Amino acid sequence: MQRDVLVAYLDEYLNIHTIKDYGENGLQVEGVDEITRLAFAVDANQSTIDGGIASGAQMLIVHHGLFWGKPLMIVGPHRRRVQALLVAGCSLYAVHLPLDGHPEVGNNAQLAGLLDLTVTGGFGEALGNTIGVLAAAPPGLTLAQLASRVQAVLGQPPLVLPGNSDQVQTVGIISGAAAGDISEAARAGCDTFITGETAHAHYHDAAEYGINVIYTGHYASETVGVKALAVHLKTRFGLPGSFIDRPTGL
């Protein structure tokens, strides 16, 4: 498949040109013209770049790219990352907030589905974009059961901060670092909020807003979107792909 055809499809499917973001979405490093194999990762770093190249991919698709809205000198580790891609002819495509909020392959929609929750709407804004989801739990689901589901789906035990209710009915989900949105989740009527990464400043919010909070880990919460995108591209274009897993535990 031609690289530029694939890039044009990704740009449109992921709606990258209409969603404001903190960094640059889309093709960040241009490689060879013909794409026969893809690699996917949460983060663009030397390890995932080397892993993608070793897998035989001509394009690495990531959630966290190399460029974040300001000029960056091509020196040190950044030079080595870019150089490895250019020498191998491997393109780098990054998609951040558009992948968080995508209704099909997005981190939040995917996580809801994998947890057997039913998406009922959106909530949670980043730069004016609604990226999170509200989801309904099946009757009788407890906080402990939901936490067990999270561990089964993502492969690591979550940090659970109980609120006022052990029964889970309405869940807000924002992948990544959204501990600051606990109050917004409470205002949206959630009894439980799932996000990736916590911060000391927000520890007491769960109790004070009376809401359960489940921290899955930033990395773990954002593996599901790129994996879903890999399945989508294989189904649509027949392009095989590998997930380059480099967990941080954070």
Secondary structure, DSSP 8 states (H G I E B T S, - for coil): -BHHHHHHHHHHHTTTTSS--SS--EEEE---SB-S-EEEEEE-SHHHHHHHHHTT-SEEEEEE-S--SS---S-HHHHHHHHHHHHHT-EEEE-SHHHHS-TTT-HHHHHHHHTT-EEEEEEEEETTEEEEEEEE--TT-BHHHHHHHHHHHHSS--EEE--S-SB--EEEEE-SS-GGGHHHHHHTT-SEEEES---GGGTTHHHHHT-EEEE--HHHHTHHHHHHHHHHHHHHH---EEE-------
